[in-house]
């Protein structure tokens, strides 16, 4: 075993509290304005709340839209020929990550939009196919396609 010797390291000089200088003064910030921004936001929020409340009351109080005349019906091309639509009833489509028959998809879609599974007594598959085939993003093109198809 070897003998270990420790070297004496002098301790750093200690400072007394009385020897320390005073800390530097904190920087002076400009005075803050007195709540104008908060009050403005509060008044804006209050005005938006009142506007939303008035709009909701107006929508609830106004009369519902008039129903279309009973003699007005949509024209779906080939709606009467069930043999034409029979193969489409068995198609399988994916809706919300689930495979389902096209007929079920069509019935659910028509029910969601109109409230009934058959729209004006027409098969849901014929209605949805006509919606899919006649869809146009521009109104003038949609009207021209509907006139051309006799809808």
Order of alpha helices (4+ residues) and beta strands (2+ residues): alpha-alpha-beta-beta-alpha-alpha-alpha
